[in-house]
Amino acid sequence: MAPESTTLLDRPRRSPPPPLDWLTLADAFEVACLVRCTPPPATDTRRVDAGTYRGGIAEFNRQDAAHRMRQLLQRLDVPVEHELTTGGLRRRYELHRLSVPREHRSAYAALLEAGWRQGRRELLGGPFPGASTARRVWRPRLAAAAWRAALLAGGRHVRRHSLGIRLADRDLAAVLIRSAALLEVPAVLRPGSGCFLVSVANGAHRARITESAALAPAAAC
């Protein structure tokens, strides 16, 4: 019998997947941020295989968040089904449930995982000496994508002096802080009860964040 060390050395090594191109990265990263902004759907909590991206299911209480995710998935060639539920008596509410068909969920999860991992590394890993023109252009776009997702799907915490976003995801909170810095806006991170609060001051800082996160025609670089 061959020694265990020899057997281990003989095993083929898996090569890491190639990095996503910038345009695909921006879309996949924004979808990942949208999903991370929301709590897991109740029907997913019993699934042992749901993982970070919840078995291809996401629920939003805002129509514009659901429509943005559908738009991004369409650009990424990922099919998705959109189900709308309304309820309440005196206070009506809408629940938008997006679900990726089962046969596409593995590819969807792999794409979002790659987009999140690569986008997070780009935003938290800088500065990059001698960075290419593409990187200098796209890093602020990734920062804007993170804030766009948070403004659409995060828990708004609006006060007289600041705009805040409540998040349960620590990594996403850190990404938003770094993203604000890339957009030349100071942001504050405070722990809350079971969540994290990322806030920016009203006035010029809030305006810069919202203007940067506003939707604009995508341009390849």
Phi, psi and omega in degrees: 000134181289146177301152182300322182298322179293320178298318180294321180292331181283346182290136178293139179272137177280127177279142180295148180296150179295150179295151177288147172293162189299318183293315177296319179301313182300318181291314181294322179295319180294321176298316179300319178294319177302313182294319181291343179285340189248153176288157178298141174301146183302325182287347181269344188295338181267357182274124180278345183254013184291319179067192182300324185259022159057039176063027178079021182238136175218144180234136180230148175260010177233133183296320183294328176294315179296318180294323178296317179295319177299318180298315181294317180294326176297318179293332180270005180061038176249117179290148180211145176253139184242119180242131181250129176237134176241153181196188181090159178251278179289325178245105182282151176218159176237142176233119180258117182250120178252132180223132176274133178306146188307319185290347180253359188290325179296315179294320178300312181296319180296320180294315180293321178297317178294318180296317179294313183297315182288318179294318178299318179297319180297321185279325183266347188267353186287179356285160182248104179301134180066030182298146179291165177299319180300316181295319179296328179281316190277335179299314174297330177291322175295319178299316179296322179297319179298316180289326177298315178298317182294320180291329180279318191242348180283169178279112181291138177226084187266128177232170184299328185254354187203163171245125181238156176235124175271133181221144174268345185267112182297318182297319179293323176300317178296321178297320180295321178298313180293323179296319177300318179298320178295331177270010177064042178230126175285135179232153183242137177248124178232136174287141177240193179282098181074014181205178174238143181244118175254125184225152174232151183289147174294166181097222186297323182292315178296319180298320180293320178297310183292324178291321179295324183276353180297144181292137177217157178303130181288141179231128179285153181233000000 
